[in-house]
């Protein structure tokens, strides 16, 4: 969400629009941008969310001007547009998966409270009296919003996330450099997992899959309960083939170094990591969740996998045994991102703004 908002802000400023940002931080500067910082804690969520909700709402009231867009249910004010990157009620309806970052009781209690607060925020903000338009980042998210908040069904439009095609692109030189830094052989088969919320995104399944596909190495980029998952990898016999890289500021070199992206996630809206992987020419192995089904053609540009380790392992083994098929799938994967530039996302938003002004 942060990246999408950053790219939208940059694009609007570049187009000559005057933009006011109300947030905790802002990385965009210029004569046409005004930033009002929302003070207060950034964690834990159960404290930070209600604080931001009220503090940012006050700043919106004080500095309101032009079209007002919110990213999710984050202010109590009426706004013109709410962009939805995660439908909390839609996620809850799937059941069985927690967003807790750790296994401890306090972490799980916090996750449940945070989920309940997020759903309450949506119920308050996703009303006709609170907004004019809803921008969903995929057809799946649009369907969730319409299903769970039928009163605003007619307000929903779809504007998918974009990608920096130049930054996320295949690079043989970049591949060689990154593999050398990581100590990986040039001919090694490398699967990449990127993201937080490791339980929801299925890291345990990715580890188990690599255990069943011994020719593959797994790179893990993102933050989570590394001790727990490293122990799991060791117990599965893949400790030496699983590389935990922590939070990575620039993931583009990792995509260039990998062969496939593995994303056995339980829920997504329009995952940027999948779009970035596809743009870099990786085969994408992901569950058929929102955004993925719009991006991947099963068996052509990737595989729509079941949320089971054996399903992932079978696809990895198939691709590992046929390098030419793997390479062809990467080419097809990159083709799926044509027309998904951030400039296109900005243009679609500006067109929507024009209808609201009119």
N, C-alpha and C positions, 0 to 999 in steps of 0.2 A: 504493500500500500504506500509506503514511504517513497519508494522509487517511482511509482506511477505518479504520485503527487508532485514529486520533484521534476520529472520530465514534463508534466503538464504545465507547471509553473514556468519552467525555462522556455517552453515553446510559446506560451502566451506572451511573455516578455519579449521574446525574439520577434513576435508578430506585431509588436508595437502596442500591446494592451497594457493598461495600468493595472497592477495586481497588488492586493493587500493580503498578506499571509498572517494568519493567527494560529500559532503553533508553539511547541516547545523549542524547536530549532528551525532554522532556515538557511540553506546552503546557496541560495540564489541572491545575487546582489545586482544593483543597477538603479538608475535614476527612476525607472518606472515601477519599482517594487517597494512597498512599505511593509515592514515586519513588526508585528506586535508579539512579544514573547509571552507565553502563558507560564507564569511561575508555578512552582510547586513540585511535588515528588513525581518521579516517573515510575516508581514501583513501591510496594506491591500493587498489582492491578486493582485490588478491592479498595485501595485508598486513592490511587492515582486517577482512576476512571471518574469517580464522582467529583473529585476535586477539579479535574480538567473540564468536565461537563459543565460545572457552574462557572468556573473562572473564564473559560473560553466563551461561554454564553454571554457573560457580562461584557467582554471585549467586543464580541459581535454586535451587541446592542450599542456600544459606544462608537464603534467605527464602521458601522454598516454603510455600504455604498455600492451601487450597481448590483450585478448578479452575485448571489451568495451561494457557494457550493461547500458542502460538508462531506468529509470522507467517513461514511458510516454514521451511526447514531451517537454523535459526540457533543452536540449542543442542544439545549432545550428550545432554542429560538425556532421560529418558522424560517425556513431557508427555501431557496429556489430549486436547488438540485442536491440530492444525496447520491453519492457514488457508493455502490455496494461491492466490496471485494470479499465479503464473507457474510453469509446469512446465518446468524446464530440459531435461529429457530429451525432452519433447514438442517443444520448440522446436528442439533439435538434430536431431530426426528429420525436420524440414522441410527443413533444409539450405540452403546457398546464401546466407544472410544473416548478416552480422556485427553485433555490438552495439558495435563500436568507434566512439568519438566522433570520431576523426580518421583520416586516411588513412595516417599515418606507420607505419613498421615496428614501432616500439615500442608504439604504440597497438594495432595489430592482434595483436601477440604477447600483450600484456596481456589483450585481449579473449578470446583463445583460452584462456589460462590461467585467467581468471576463469570462463569457461563450464565448463571441466573441473572446477574446484573446486566450482562450484555443483552440477554433476551428482553429484560425489562426496558432497557434503553431503546431497543428496536420498537417495542410495543408503544412506547411513548412518542417516538419520532416518526415512525412509518405510518402516518395518518394523512388524509387529504388536507387537513387544517394545518399541517406542519411542513408541507413541501408541495412543489409543483411537478417536478420530474424526478425519476429515479434512473440513474445510469448503472446498469448491471454490466459486469465485465465479461459475461458469457451468457449463452442461451440458457444454460442450466441454472445459473443464479437468477436469471429473469423469471424462470418458471417457479423457482422456490419462493421468490418474493411474491409473485402473483398468487401462489397457493396458500401461503401462510399469512399474507396481508392483502386479501382480496379487495379491500376498499381502495387500494392504490394501484390495482392491476393495470388500469388504463394509462397510468403515468410512467410505466416502465419502458425504457429503451435500452438497447444493447450497444455498448462501445467496448470492444475487446482491448486488452492490454497490447502494448507495442513492444518493440525490441530495437536495439541499436545494431543494425545489420552490419555495419562496418566493424564495430568492436567485437561482436560475437560472430566470427567468421572462421572458417578453417585456416590454419596456418601451420604448414609442415615445420617451419623454423621454430615457431612458438611451441609446437608439440615436442620437438626435440629438446628444447631448452628446459621446459617444465619437467619432462620426464627425467632429464639428467639431474635436476635439482632434487627430485623426489627419490632418485636412485632406482628408477624403473627402466627395464630393458626396452629398446626401441620396438621390439616385436611383442611385448607383453599385451595381453588382452585386459583392458582396464574398464571397469564399470564405475560410474560416479553417482554418488548420492549427495544431494545438496538441500539443506534446510534445517530448521528447528522443528519443534513439536515432533520429536522422533517417534513417539508411539503412534500418533495420528498418521504420520507420513510413512510408517512401516519400515524403519531401519532394521528392526529385528528380523523381518522377513528378508530384507536384502542380504543381511549377514548369513542367514541360513541358506539362502539361495546360492551364494558364492561357495558355501561349504559343500554344496551338492554339485557345483560346477568348478572342479579343481583347477581348470586352466585359467580362471579369471582372478583378477585383483580388484579389491574394492577401495575406492577413495571416499572418505566421508568428510564433507565440509559443512560446518554449522555447529551450533552450541547445543548441548544437552547433557544428559547424565553419562559422561564419557566412561567413568569407572565401571558402571553397570554394563554398558554395551561392550566395552573392551573385554571384560570378564566373560561375557557371553560369546564373543568371538573366539576367545582362547579356549573355552569349553567346547566350541564347535570345531576346533582344529584349524581355524583360519586367522588366528591372531597375527601371524607373520604376513598374511595376505590382506590385512585390513589396516588402512592408514587413516588415523583420526587427525585431521588437519586443523580443527578448531574453527573459529570464526574467520572467514577469509574476506578481506575487503574487496578484492578484485578476483572474481571467479572465472573471468574469460580465459585465462591461461589453463585452468583446470579443465574446462570444456574442450579446449584444443588438445589437451593431453589424453583425453578419454576416448573410448570407442562407443559407449552407450551410456545413457542416463537411466537409472533405475528409480522409479517413483511409485511404489506400491501403497499409495496413500488412500486413506478412508474418505477424505473429503478435500476438495479444492474448489476454487472459484474459476480462476483462469491462471494457472501457475506459471509465473515468469520463468522459473528454472526450466520448464519444459520448452517454452518458446525460445529461450536463449540456447538451450541444447540443440534444438532443431536448427536454429539459425547457424550454429557452428558445425552442422553436418553430422550430428550424432543420431544414431538410432535411439528412439525413445521407447522404453518399456514402462508402461504406466497403466494403472487401473482406469477403467472407463468412467471417470468422474467429469464434472463440469469443466469445460475448457479443453480437456484432453480429447474428448470425442469430437470437438470442432477442429482439432489440430492434426490428429494422427489417423491415418488410414491403416487399419489393421493389416499387417503383412506386407505393407508397401513402404511406409515411412517410419514404421515402428511396430510394436505389438501391444494390443490391449490385453493386459494380463489379469488373471484372477489374483485376489489378495491371499495368495498361498505361495510359500517358498518353492514348492515343486514346480508350479507354473512358471515362475521366474527362471528357475534353474534350467528348465527344458528349453526356454527361449535363448538363454545365454549359451547353452551347449550347442544349439542349432546354429547360432550365429558364429560361435567360436570355431565350428567345424567348416565354415564356408566363408572365408575372408572376402571373396568377391561379392557375395550376397550382403555381407555387412557393409561393404563400401557402397554398394548400390543403394541400400536402404538409407545411408547417410546423405547421399545426393538427393534422394526423394524427400527426405526430412527437411533439408534446407529449402527446397522449393515451396514447402507449405507456409513459409514465413514471408513470402512475397506479398507486398502490400500491407504489412503489419508494422510499418515504421511509427515511431513516436510522433513524427510530424503529421501522419494521417490521424492519429488519436487526437492531436491538438485541433486539427481542422474540423473533425466531427464535433468536438466540444464547442468550438466557436460557432458552428452552425446551430447548435442547440441553444447557445446563449442568445443568438439573434432572434430565435422564435420566442424566447421569454421576454426579451426587450420589446418585441413587437406587441 
